[in-house]
């Protein structure tokens, strides 16, 4: 090797200036041959030789633009511009802004290629694809069809649904390879499914490639997660995929642990918000690529692109966490029903309680019931005792203490054998206060918001947060307050005084406990935040039942029963001495259903009454809310089906200025009305199409005040 050749190594550091100049010039010439991406017009660039048109779904979530747009495919992007990939396009270019055969102008927006075509239906010049963001196909035909069906059902735009279905891109996760797929596992044994009359047959059908549909009324106790895991394992054994949707991260962690214990690592992924964007996208890609066939996740996982889907599972469908708050606000149960029908796969809806929608699936014949024998239910469920208004009136202790005598005795007896759960329907210390003399509600002097007790000595407004150190009643002048509603923290404080030698733990909005030890303790929790006790609770006290039963809503009884059963299911069975005391009027239907542990009967009775009255889910309903003039104009212009019945409009409660609006409530300080539009069974699609068309016409005009649409609202008053 000569010295000249040696000096040329190391990046040309020893090259003379003339040679460096030639190198730089050759690099410039090479770069000049490639069209620059900016301004991404691809002016003068050749188009693809085959399928030169890309049909693109543009990420514009307005209804009047809910369609596909055609773009020219530059030859340089031909290989990467495949259906399903993310792209960026120029949107909003004027018809007269044409240069070099290309439409130019407009802003850069994201989108997805849904198809490649030989020619476009549009006769004018096309704008070119600006950029292929990634060659990874993330939008397959099945997912696209599902999102379109969801958009049509809920009168929304396809772009909005895709925002929910496809997670944001993470380049690092996308560049990492997915694990190799594992072979199908062996079919599992029946295990705890043997407790149900048709449980083993359900698993056997899944393992053999069948597609059974079942509404499962789960027995009390912690075995539900293992039962779901066995259903997933049976589906994987048939060579198909499975999807499980649960209401929160705690439930997802339990199913995750059960699947890991049954099948080991690598056969499923967990899709929850706790995973972080990179890990979540990496796991989603593993599912999309087909290397993992089982998914467990919360609400967003309902769109997970599982290959060869054989089973969809939803646990506790009555939990409001299953309802998506972002447009078009789909419910996970309805999305999984669409997937089961589209893929012709198995469907399993499970819960300790039973919703009216679940009962309708059985009554219509769409699904079969999966229940245990009544004798086994009575053994597995705890003994339920009630304390009604008459009992409280005769109970001297209940007049001066937080707990009625029966609840007190039950707690004391339960603490001898293990932890005792106390469910309180309100969080905080004393969320509602009133004058001790005349019972006038205590209000803030600045904004008229309700005063709340932060602790024994501090008062503050629940709306504006201002402290109120010198309150007095404006009606009678008294200075003493009483708690009209007692919160979880106040209850924990009182129980701590009553049982000074017993530890008291709280679980609620500020801190949600997942598990507690099996040692004697008092666990005070708000509904939905109850931790699981090792070995089960010895007893449970369900306080202030009137607070849940008194809600002005069609679902108040169903929701109260669901909350009570969810807490009581964590208590040991009757054969192990488990006892539940509910402080509510015993003659009420939800209380009787809890005493008999008969949520199915309660749901069937509710379904029958709603059928007589024409309420959901027997009928289909949509809500239209907004300023009064806008609601009236919308209803007048909408071409509703002939069978449609408009209920209202009625005024909505005004959200005070300075206070955050609750989900579905009007913006703070604005006066809104809401109308309900009802149609008989079989006309839901026509109603959604009419509402979508009317909303699209309003948004296209630009100046019209928008209204808020909600198909199948969860809260109808």
VEXLOKOL-423823 format. One line per 3 residues: number of its first residue (from 1); for each residue x, z, y of C-alpha. Coordinates in steps of 0.1 Angstrom, whole numbers. Layout:
N
NUM	X Z Y  ...
***
This chain:
717
1	0 0 0  15 -10 34  18 13 64
4	-7 -9 83  -33 -4 55  -26 33 55
7	-31 37 92  -65 20 89  -79 49 68
10	-97 79 84  -123 60 105  -99 37 123
13	-82 63 144  -49 43 143  -65 9 152
16	-54 -8 184  -79 -10 213  -86 -47 207
19	-97 -39 171  -119 -10 183  -136 -33 208
22	-143 -58 181  -158 -31 159  -181 -18 187
25	-192 -54 194  -201 -61 158  -221 -29 156
28	-240 -39 187  -248 -73 173  -260 -57 140
31	-283 -34 159  -296 -62 180  -309 -81 150
34	-333 -52 142  -363 -49 165  -363 -16 183
37	-390 9 175  -396 17 212  -418 8 229
40	-430 0 193  -449 -32 202  -428 -54 178
43	-432 -82 203  -421 -114 187  -413 -98 153
46	-424 -116 122  -453 -102 103  -454 -94 66
49	-455 -124 43  -482 -109 21  -511 -87 31
52	-501 -88 68  -530 -67 79  -532 -29 76
55	-565 -11 78  -559 22 95  -579 54 100
58	-570 65 134  -568 102 141  -595 103 168
61	-622 128 159  -649 114 181  -680 102 162
64	-684 68 180  -649 59 167  -655 70 131
67	-644 36 116  -613 18 105  -591 -4 128
70	-570 -33 118  -533 -37 127  -506 -63 121
73	-478 -52 97  -443 -62 110  -420 -76 83
76	-396 -47 88  -423 -22 79  -437 -41 50
79	-421 -21 22  -431 13 36  -465 5 50
82	-484 12 18  -520 26 15  -520 63 19
85	-490 67 42  -489 83 77  -484 58 105
88	-484 58 143  -502 31 162  -510 21 197
91	-547 29 204  -567 19 235  -550 -14 243
94	-571 -36 265  -584 -69 252  -566 -88 280
97	-532 -72 274  -518 -97 250  -481 -107 249
100	-464 -127 222  -495 -128 201  -497 -89 201
103	-521 -66 218  -501 -41 238  -507 -9 257
106	-526 23 248  -512 56 237  -495 65 205
109	-517 82 180  -514 92 143  -533 76 115
112	-533 67 78  -532 33 62  -562 30 39
115	-558 -6 27  -537 -38 31  -556 -71 36
118	-549 -108 37  -568 -112 70  -588 -91 94
121	-625 -92 102  -615 -91 139  -610 -125 153
124	-587 -116 183  -550 -107 184  -540 -75 166
127	-517 -47 178  -488 -40 154  -481 -8 135
130	-458 12 157  -441 32 131  -444 44 95
133	-439 81 98  -431 86 62  -432 64 31
136	-448 93 11  -484 83 2  -506 114 9
139	-541 99 11  -552 86 -22  -585 67 -29
142	-601 98 -45  -593 121 -16  -604 94 9
145	-637 90 -9  -642 128 -10  -635 132 27
148	-659 104 35  -686 120 14  -680 154 32
151	-681 137 66  -714 120 59  -730 151 44
154	-721 173 74  -726 147 102  -690 147 111
157	-661 123 115  -637 113 87  -607 121 109
160	-619 157 114  -623 161 76  -588 147 70
163	-574 173 94  -587 199 69  -577 180 38
166	-541 168 44  -516 194 56  -492 187 85
169	-460 169 74  -428 188 68  -398 165 65
172	-376 190 46  -403 197 20  -410 160 17
175	-374 151 9  -372 177 -19  -380 165 -54
178	-410 180 -72  -404 197 -106  -408 178 -138
181	-443 181 -153  -447 205 -182  -465 196 -214
184	-501 208 -219  -503 244 -231  -521 255 -262
187	-558 263 -259  -563 300 -252  -584 324 -271
190	-617 336 -258  -604 370 -247  -629 387 -223
193	-651 356 -224  -663 369 -258  -684 394 -239
196	-707 366 -227  -732 348 -249  -719 313 -243
199	-684 322 -230  -664 311 -261  -684 278 -262
202	-677 272 -225  -639 275 -231  -640 254 -262
205	-658 226 -244  -632 226 -217  -603 225 -242
208	-619 195 -260  -622 175 -227  -658 184 -219
211	-673 189 -185  -697 219 -187  -713 233 -155
214	-720 270 -153  -731 297 -129  -714 328 -141
217	-726 363 -134  -694 383 -140  -694 417 -155
220	-682 446 -134  -645 453 -135  -612 436 -129
223	-613 411 -159  -628 383 -137  -593 370 -128
226	-582 368 -164  -614 350 -173  -608 324 -146
229	-572 320 -158  -584 313 -194  -608 287 -181
232	-580 270 -163  -557 272 -193  -584 256 -215
235	-587 227 -191  -549 223 -190  -548 222 -228
238	-570 191 -226  -545 173 -205  -565 176 -173
241	-562 195 -140  -580 225 -126  -588 238 -91
244	-597 274 -82  -610 284 -47  -613 321 -38
247	-623 338 -6  -591 355 5  -554 360 -3
250	-559 392 -22  -582 374 -47  -558 345 -49
253	-529 368 -57  -549 383 -86  -557 349 -101
256	-521 339 -96  -509 369 -115  -534 363 -143
259	-523 327 -147  -486 336 -146  -492 363 -173
262	-511 338 -195  -492 306 -190  -459 315 -174
265	-443 300 -143  -445 264 -132  -479 253 -144
268	-498 262 -112  -493 265 -75  -507 290 -50
271	-520 274 -17  -527 301 9  -518 305 46
274	-493 332 37  -469 307 21  -458 291 54
277	-459 254 63  -428 243 44  -436 260 11
280	-473 252 13  -466 215 19  -440 213 -8
283	-465 228 -33  -492 205 -20  -469 175 -26
286	-462 187 -62  -500 186 -68  -503 152 -51
289	-474 137 -72  -490 150 -104  -462 173 -114
292	-484 204 -112  -520 202 -125  -535 236 -115
295	-542 249 -80  -553 284 -69  -560 288 -32
298	-583 298 -4  -608 277 16  -584 248 25
301	-575 243 -12  -610 228 -18  -595 194 -9
304	-563 197 -31  -556 163 -46  -554 175 -83
307	-547 146 -108  -572 141 -136  -595 168 -123
310	-612 185 -152  -625 218 -137  -634 232 -103
313	-640 269 -99  -653 289 -69  -654 327 -69
316	-678 347 -48  -694 318 -31  -715 341 -8
319	-684 352 11  -685 337 46  -647 329 43
322	-657 299 22  -674 284 53  -649 263 73
325	-650 272 110  -636 238 122  -656 206 125
328	-676 195 106  -677 230 90  -681 223 53
331	-687 250 28  -663 252 -2  -692 254 -27
334	-707 222 -15  -674 204 -15  -666 214 -51
337	-701 203 -61  -693 169 -46  -660 168 -65
340	-677 178 -98  -702 150 -94  -676 124 -83
343	-650 132 -110  -676 142 -136  -656 173 -143
346	-665 209 -152  -679 233 -126  -678 271 -127
349	-694 292 -99  -686 329 -105  -693 362 -88
352	-705 397 -95  -736 390 -75  -757 358 -73
355	-765 337 -42  -797 318 -38  -778 286 -38
358	-763 295 -72  -798 303 -85  -810 270 -74
361	-782 252 -93  -795 268 -125  -832 263 -117
364	-827 226 -110  -808 222 -143  -776 211 -126
367	-757 240 -141  -763 265 -170  -763 303 -167
370	-734 322 -181  -744 358 -184  -738 388 -207
373	-763 407 -228  -783 433 -208  -772 461 -230
376	-736 453 -223  -743 450 -185  -758 485 -185
379	-728 499 -202  -702 481 -180  -720 489 -147
382	-719 523 -131  -749 546 -127  -766 539 -94
385	-785 567 -75  -803 564 -42  -808 586 -12
388	-838 574 9  -854 585 41  -876 611 25
391	-846 626 7  -827 628 40  -857 644 58
394	-858 672 31  -820 675 30  -808 703 54
397	-772 693 48  -778 657 58  -791 667 92
400	-759 684 103  -733 667 81  -721 631 75
403	-730 631 38  -763 639 21  -761 666 -6
406	-763 641 -35  -734 621 -20  -714 652 -14
409	-719 664 -49  -710 630 -64  -678 628 -43
412	-668 663 -53  -674 656 -90  -657 622 -89
415	-625 636 -73  -620 657 -104  -614 625 -124
418	-600 599 -100  -603 582 -66  -637 579 -48
421	-646 549 -27  -666 553 5  -680 521 20
424	-689 522 57  -704 491 73  -688 496 107
427	-651 497 116  -636 518 143  -643 555 152
430	-677 556 170  -686 519 178  -720 528 193
433	-727 559 214  -758 572 231  -768 602 253
436	-772 633 232  -802 643 252  -824 612 258
439	-808 587 234  -801 562 261  -773 538 250
442	-740 545 267  -729 516 289  -699 506 309
445	-703 509 347  -683 477 353  -697 452 328
448	-726 470 311  -708 467 278  -713 493 250
451	-690 523 252  -670 531 221  -653 562 210
454	-616 555 204  -611 590 190  -625 625 197
457	-616 624 234  -612 588 246  -641 565 257
460	-636 528 264  -658 497 268  -661 474 238
463	-663 443 261  -638 448 289  -617 475 274
466	-618 498 305  -615 535 299  -645 557 309
469	-632 593 314  -662 606 334  -694 592 318
472	-728 607 325  -762 595 316  -779 574 343
475	-814 584 330  -812 622 326  -777 631 340
478	-765 647 308  -728 645 299  -729 649 261
481	-728 619 238  -738 614 202  -727 587 178
484	-756 563 170  -733 544 146  -703 561 129
487	-673 539 121  -648 540 92  -621 560 111
490	-646 587 121  -659 589 86  -624 593 72
493	-617 620 97  -648 639 87  -641 636 50
496	-606 648 56  -620 680 70  -645 684 42
499	-619 679 15  -587 692 31  -567 691 -1
502	-575 655 -10  -556 625 6  -578 601 26
505	-569 564 29  -586 538 50  -588 500 44
508	-603 478 71  -595 453 98  -564 470 111
511	-549 474 76  -563 461 43  -551 478 12
514	-548 458 -20  -546 486 -46  -546 523 -46
517	-533 547 -73  -556 562 -99  -550 598 -86
520	-578 617 -69  -582 604 -33  -609 594 -8
523	-607 557 1  -628 548 31  -633 510 35
526	-654 485 54  -673 459 33  -650 433 19
529	-618 453 23  -622 476 -7  -589 480 -26
532	-587 479 -64  -581 514 -79  -559 517 -110
535	-583 525 -138  -613 520 -115  -630 544 -91
538	-646 575 -105  -674 572 -79  -685 553 -48
541	-706 562 -18  -723 533 0  -733 548 34
544	-756 536 62  -774 510 41  -798 504 70
547	-769 488 91  -766 459 67  -803 456 57
550	-814 457 94  -796 425 104  -819 399 118
553	-810 371 94  -826 353 65  -797 364 43
556	-795 401 52  -809 414 19  -788 390 -2
559	-757 398 18  -762 436 16  -767 434 -22
562	-735 412 -25  -715 438 -5  -728 467 -25
565	-722 451 -59  -687 441 -49  -679 477 -42
568	-698 491 -72  -681 466 -95  -648 485 -88
571	-662 517 -102  -658 527 -138  -687 519 -162
574	-715 542 -170  -700 550 -203  -669 563 -185
577	-689 584 -161  -688 561 -131  -715 569 -104
580	-726 551 -72  -747 566 -45  -763 543 -20
583	-779 557 12  -808 533 17  -845 532 11
586	-850 529 -27  -882 509 -25  -865 479 -9
589	-858 449 -31  -820 447 -27  -817 485 -35
592	-838 481 -66  -817 451 -77  -786 473 -73
595	-801 501 -93  -810 477 -121  -778 457 -117
598	-799 426 -116  -785 402 -89  -799 372 -108
601	-834 384 -106  -831 392 -69  -817 357 -62
604	-846 340 -82  -872 360 -62  -855 350 -29
607	-854 314 -40  -891 315 -49  -901 329 -15
610	-879 304 4  -895 276 -15  -929 287 -3
613	-917 290 33  -896 258 32  -863 275 40
616	-828 266 27  -816 259 2  -849 244 -10
619	-851 224 22  -822 209 42  -817 222 77
622	-794 216 107  -790 234 140  -786 218 174
625	-773 242 201  -762 237 237  -775 240 273
628	-813 237 274  -813 203 291  -787 189 266
631	-806 201 236  -839 186 249  -823 153 257
634	-806 151 223  -838 158 203  -857 133 224
637	-831 106 218  -824 112 181  -842 90 156
640	-850 118 132  -867 111 98  -904 110 99
643	-906 142 77  -884 162 101  -898 193 116
646	-882 208 147  -883 246 150  -877 258 186
649	-856 256 207  -851 293 213  -825 310 236
652	-793 323 221  -778 357 231  -755 353 261
655	-719 361 254  -707 383 283  -680 369 305
658	-645 381 296  -655 387 260  -643 364 232
661	-673 345 217  -680 349 180  -681 320 157
664	-710 297 166  -719 317 197  -721 301 232
667	-691 301 255  -689 333 275  -713 334 304
670	-733 302 294  -770 301 287  -776 281 255
673	-806 273 233  -808 264 196  -832 242 177
676	-835 240 139  -844 207 123  -858 209 88
679	-864 182 63  -878 184 27  -855 180 -4
682	-840 146 -8  -839 138 29  -807 156 39
685	-786 125 40  -811 108 63  -811 138 86
688	-773 140 87  -771 102 95  -796 105 123
691	-779 135 139  -745 118 136  -758 86 152
694	-774 105 181  -742 125 187  -721 93 186
697	-743 77 212  -739 107 235  -701 108 231
700	-698 71 237  -716 75 271  -690 99 282
703	-709 118 309  -735 134 286  -732 171 280
706	-722 176 243  -743 196 219  -730 215 189
709	-743 203 155  -742 223 123  -756 210 90
712	-766 238 66  -759 266 90  -750 299 74
715	-768 320 101  -803 308 109  -818 341 121
***
